[in-house]
Amino acid sequence: MLDIKWIRDNPEAFDAAMKRRGVSEPSSSDLIKFDSSRREIQTALQEKQERRNSLSKEIGVFKGKGEEAEAEKCMAQVAALKEEMQALEDQEREQGEALDALLAGLPNILADDVPDGADESANRVERSVGDPPSFDFTPKDHVEIGEGLGGMDFDAAAKMSGARFVLLSGALARMERALAAFMLDLHTEEHGYREINPPALVRDNALFGTGQLPKFATDLFRTEDGYWLIPTAEVPLTNMVADEIVEEDSLPRRYTAMTWCFRSEAGAAGKDTRGMIRQHQFTKVELVSMVHPDNSEEELERMTGCAEEVLKRLGLPYRVVVLCSGDTGFGARKTYDIEVWLPGQDTYREISSCSNCGDFQARRMKARFRPAQDKGTRFVHTLNGSGIAVGRTLVAILENYQRADGSVEVPEALRPYMGGLEVIAPDV
């Protein structure tokens, strides 16, 4: 959520920032009018409270002098003030809720170095790592490979759950488990993240804090009793500091978790209907950081490097792109997407997204820290990133390590997690 005080002080900068996002309403003047009206009500409330306090003192004085008639007049004025104040409090609450609703619907302000552009075609490639493999045969996509291995069954999953689900078995089920363990070990043992096993069901306030609610409710699954299935472990991990004031010397805080993630894919009709690229349920290892505001840009580079290291260890070719203004997510100031090469599609596809949210989420969650040298509190900066998407990594391994006979080589870094298995051969 954006800071109304900053908007009051920087209306032109706010309007320019929203223009980059393609947002024309509400304008700074609209928000300032709402805020001014609320502030006027607050001032009136304060004046009436002061008058009420003064009258209360006068009542005591009159009663002490035995002047009951005068005391009664003052008491009548106090009673009238109470009613007036209640009405003003109701107005102030309504104005505040209306302003908060407007602010809650506004996206984060982009970092200055984010490129402008309407969609992903304007994203900027920062670097490419590794060369796509060459094959002396026509490479298959992961669906054909997985089904040929006997370990990937979309029909069985569809009978139970419908479209956008898969049933993995045998070596492929073990590979998904192995990948998650490999990623968690790397991030906890070498990158300094603390492993968390968080809830997969959360309440409204948690999703509001990270920015999924209220704007993106249709992208989520909700239970009948009001819980939401998490779309990413970012939600529970970031909310670990909701409504908290932490000490400055406890920053940075870095957390990682492997969870199932659930997304309705309401806006993805017709997209990636084949295979495991876009599923309603998928496994992901998430990275989340809470840092001092001065360090969030550096932390974004660090986090992206941690995610890249997974692909480097697995020998998968990839590239890093910085998202343009039209492709950057609602809560992010700046985002790097890591895209892995998929021979079966002859293109790069997103496998990780690392974002600096600045204080956007922290304001929504009231997550603050107490500076060591200053009075008061400040909002932390939060970051999140995939460390990485487990299912898409399995897809990338199948396609990049495929062999002409239908078998798949197991990357060397993953073999200790696969019981030493070097090659996955088709079930016969």
PEJOGI-V868622 format. One record per pair of residues at least 6 apart in sequence whose C-alpha atoms are under 6 Angstrom apart, sorted by the first residue. I is the first residue (numbers start at 1). J is the second residue. D is the distance in whole Angstrom. If there is no record, write none. Layout:
i->I j->J d->D
i->I j->J d->D
This chain:
i->1 j->104 d->6
i->1 j->360 d->5
i->1 j->363 d->6
i->1 j->364 d->6
i->11 j->28 d->5
i->17 j->109 d->6
i->38 j->92 d->6
i->38 j->95 d->6
i->52 j->78 d->6
i->55 j->74 d->6
i->59 j->71 d->5
i->62 j->71 d->5
i->107 j->330 d->5
i->107 j->331 d->6
i->108 j->331 d->5
i->108 j->332 d->6
i->108 j->333 d->6
i->109 j->333 d->6
i->110 j->333 d->4
i->111 j->333 d->5
i->111 j->334 d->6
i->114 j->324 d->6
i->115 j->324 d->5
i->116 j->324 d->5
i->116 j->325 d->5
i->117 j->324 d->5
i->117 j->325 d->6
i->117 j->326 d->5
i->118 j->326 d->4
i->119 j->326 d->5
i->119 j->327 d->5
i->120 j->327 d->6
i->122 j->324 d->6
i->123 j->322 d->6
i->123 j->323 d->5
i->123 j->324 d->5
i->124 j->321 d->5
i->124 j->322 d->5
i->125 j->320 d->6
i->125 j->321 d->4
i->126 j->320 d->6
i->126 j->321 d->5
i->127 j->319 d->6
i->127 j->320 d->5
i->128 j->318 d->6
i->128 j->319 d->4
i->129 j->317 d->6
i->129 j->318 d->5
i->129 j->319 d->6
i->130 j->317 d->4
i->131 j->317 d->6
i->132 j->317 d->6
i->139 j->344 d->6
i->140 j->344 d->5
i->141 j->344 d->4
i->142 j->395 d->6
i->142 j->398 d->6
i->142 j->399 d->6
i->143 j->275 d->6
i->146 j->152 d->5
i->149 j->426 d->4
i->149 j->427 d->6
i->150 j->427 d->6
i->151 j->168 d->5
i->151 j->169 d->5
i->151 j->170 d->6
i->151 j->172 d->6
i->152 j->167 d->6
i->152 j->168 d->5
i->153 j->166 d->6
i->153 j->167 d->5
i->154 j->166 d->5
i->157 j->165 d->6
i->157 j->166 d->5
i->157 j->167 d->5
i->164 j->279 d->5
i->164 j->280 d->6
i->165 j->279 d->6
i->178 j->417 d->5
i->187 j->193 d->6
i->188 j->194 d->6
i->193 j->254 d->5
i->193 j->255 d->5
i->193 j->256 d->6
i->194 j->255 d->5
i->194 j->256 d->6
i->195 j->255 d->6
i->195 j->256 d->5
i->195 j->257 d->6
i->196 j->257 d->5
i->200 j->229 d->6
i->200 j->230 d->5
i->201 j->227 d->6
i->201 j->228 d->5
i->201 j->229 d->5
i->202 j->227 d->6
i->202 j->228 d->5
i->203 j->227 d->5
i->207 j->213 d->5
i->209 j->361 d->6
i->209 j->364 d->5
i->209 j->365 d->5
i->210 j->361 d->5
i->219 j->263 d->6
i->219 j->264 d->5
i->219 j->265 d->6
i->219 j->266 d->6
i->220 j->263 d->5
i->220 j->264 d->5
i->221 j->228 d->6
i->221 j->229 d->6
i->222 j->228 d->4
i->230 j->261 d->6
i->230 j->262 d->6
i->231 j->261 d->5
i->231 j->262 d->5
i->231 j->263 d->5
i->232 j->261 d->5
i->233 j->286 d->6
i->241 j->367 d->6
i->242 j->365 d->5
i->242 j->366 d->6
i->242 j->367 d->5
i->243 j->366 d->5
i->243 j->367 d->5
i->244 j->367 d->5
i->245 j->368 d->5
i->245 j->369 d->5
i->246 j->369 d->5
i->247 j->369 d->5
i->247 j->370 d->5
i->248 j->369 d->6
i->248 j->370 d->6
i->248 j->371 d->5
i->251 j->291 d->5
i->252 j->290 d->6
i->252 j->291 d->4
i->253 j->289 d->6
i->253 j->290 d->5
i->254 j->288 d->6
i->254 j->289 d->4
i->255 j->287 d->6
i->255 j->288 d->5
i->256 j->286 d->5
i->256 j->287 d->5
i->257 j->285 d->6
i->257 j->286 d->5
i->258 j->284 d->6
i->258 j->285 d->4
i->259 j->283 d->6
i->259 j->284 d->6
i->260 j->282 d->5
i->260 j->283 d->4
i->261 j->281 d->6
i->261 j->282 d->5
i->262 j->280 d->5
i->262 j->281 d->5
i->263 j->280 d->5
i->264 j->280 d->6
i->272 j->278 d->6
i->283 j->390 d->5
i->284 j->389 d->4
i->284 j->390 d->5
i->285 j->387 d->5
i->285 j->388 d->5
i->286 j->385 d->6
i->286 j->386 d->5
i->286 j->387 d->5
i->287 j->384 d->6
i->287 j->385 d->5
i->287 j->386 d->6
i->287 j->387 d->6
i->288 j->383 d->6
i->288 j->384 d->4
i->289 j->382 d->6
i->289 j->383 d->5
i->290 j->381 d->6
i->290 j->382 d->5
i->291 j->380 d->6
i->291 j->381 d->5
i->292 j->380 d->6
i->293 j->381 d->5
i->300 j->356 d->6
i->304 j->354 d->6
i->307 j->387 d->5
i->314 j->411 d->6
i->317 j->341 d->6
i->318 j->339 d->5
i->318 j->340 d->4
i->318 j->341 d->6
i->319 j->338 d->6
i->319 j->339 d->5
i->320 j->337 d->6
i->320 j->338 d->5
i->321 j->336 d->6
i->321 j->337 d->5
i->322 j->335 d->6
i->322 j->336 d->5
i->323 j->335 d->6
i->331 j->357 d->6
i->332 j->355 d->6
i->332 j->356 d->6
i->332 j->357 d->4
i->333 j->356 d->6
i->333 j->357 d->5
i->334 j->355 d->6
i->334 j->356 d->6
i->335 j->354 d->6
i->335 j->355 d->4
i->336 j->353 d->6
i->336 j->354 d->5
i->337 j->352 d->6
i->337 j->353 d->4
i->338 j->350 d->6
i->338 j->351 d->6
i->338 j->352 d->5
i->339 j->348 d->5
i->339 j->349 d->5
i->339 j->350 d->4
i->339 j->351 d->5
i->340 j->348 d->5
i->340 j->349 d->5
i->341 j->347 d->6
i->341 j->348 d->4
i->342 j->348 d->6
i->342 j->396 d->6
i->343 j->399 d->6
i->351 j->389 d->6
i->352 j->386 d->5
i->352 j->388 d->6
i->353 j->385 d->5
i->353 j->386 d->6
i->354 j->384 d->6
i->354 j->385 d->4
i->355 j->383 d->6
i->355 j->384 d->6
i->356 j->383 d->5
i->357 j->382 d->6
i->357 j->383 d->6
i->358 j->381 d->5
i->358 j->382 d->6
i->359 j->379 d->6
i->359 j->381 d->5
i->362 j->379 d->6
i->367 j->379 d->6
i->368 j->378 d->5
i->368 j->379 d->4
i->368 j->380 d->5
i->369 j->377 d->6
i->369 j->378 d->6
i->370 j->377 d->5
i->401 j->408 d->5
i->401 j->409 d->5
i->402 j->408 d->4
i->407 j->424 d->6
i->407 j->425 d->5
i->408 j->423 d->6
i->408 j->424 d->5
i->409 j->422 d->6
i->409 j->423 d->4
i->410 j->422 d->5
i->410 j->423 d->5
i->415 j->421 d->6
